[in-house]
Amino acid sequence: MSDITEKSDRQKGAEAAVDSFRKDLGPFVVAAETTRMPMLFTDAAKPDNPIIFANDSLVALAGYDRDEVLGKGFNFLMADGSDAEALTRTKAEFEGSSSGGTEVLCRRKDGSEFWAALFVSPVRDGGGAIVQYFASLIDLTKHKEEEVRSRMLIDELNHRVKNTLSTVQSIVWQTLRATTDPKEIRQSIESRLFALSRSHDLLTRERWEGAGLLDIAHDALEPFGVSGGRADRIVITGENIRFSPKSALALGIAFNELATNAVKYGALSNAAGSIQIAWAAEKTPAGKRLLLSWKESGGPPVTPPAHKGFGSRVLERGLAHELEGTVQLDYRPDGLICTIDVPLAGDARGG
């Protein structure tokens, strides 16, 4: 009963303060009641700054009924009310020693939290004494969400740049190991950087959310298919299974290496050769996997290379590592066959 009586007395006192407050400030209170900015007034005569007025926007933002707010100290709205630093910043704002407002973490009635920018101004009587504090809050929820999103994007960008630089470094290093001819070095590096750029363009169009295998293959092979009228000599069959950005880049580079080799030594080095590229998703005891085959035919007789070049290392080591699978190169006399066996993510889907 004592708690109920105390609460009733506090509520009556708050309501009386509001009535007096309305009479003193008149039109300003009416304006504060109707504005869309959350606003409140507190009683400066008491140390905990009890709230004597809260407009509709404030109670809507906090999720309380008005009578649940009136008479409560301002810190009642704070989620970090036990945080000494937060309390110090809020106190400084009320005392006028803060410059330009402060950010406070608030808690709604339902327990959810939101950030708000707090601005406090004193209200003085005719003698200059501070009688109330006028406080306005700006909901920073969207701003904070954008901050988090921006940090995530920056982190993702840094990650992509580092991966790209690592790939470029590998391209240059492997090329220099393979030849000392400046012209060949330039052509080799430019070709591979161009392939990397095309894969980046594809992922950018897809908002870096991944890319479909059919799109990856068409995009990587488009320069080889159009040049020299080879479009009808490259046949691609398979669903547009989605891959992550990392896997998409690796596959794009792999297709470029296979096509470059075909132009130099294989099925695209003459007028009669052709390439068949096909893949399918299969369920195995170890999980869902992608089986892809690159088959060349009609080109010059094939002999296994005396040593493994950059392209072979990219495929058998790099691609296998990036996709956590296996890559086999079979140099058959009638044409190269490359077989790629990689696991598919659980959410992989056709398009």
Secondary structure, 3 states (H helix, E strand, C coil): CHHHHHHHHHHHHHHHHHHHHHHHHCHHHHHHHHCCCCEEEEECCCCCCEEEEECHHHHHHHCCCHHHHCCCEHHHHECCCCCHHHHHHHHHHHHCCCCCCEEEEEECCCCCEEEEEEEEEEEECCCCCEEEEEEEEEECHHHHHHHHHHHHHHHHHHHHHHHHHHHHHHHHHHHHHHCCCHHHHHHHHHHHHHHHHHHHHHHHHCCCCCEEHHHHHHHHHHHHHHHHHCHHHEEEECCCCEECHHHHHHHHHHHHHHHHHHHHCCCCCCCCCEEEEEEEEEEECCEEEEEEEEEEECCCCCCCCCCCCHHHHHHHHHHHHHHCCEEEEEEECCEEEEEEEEECCCCCCCC
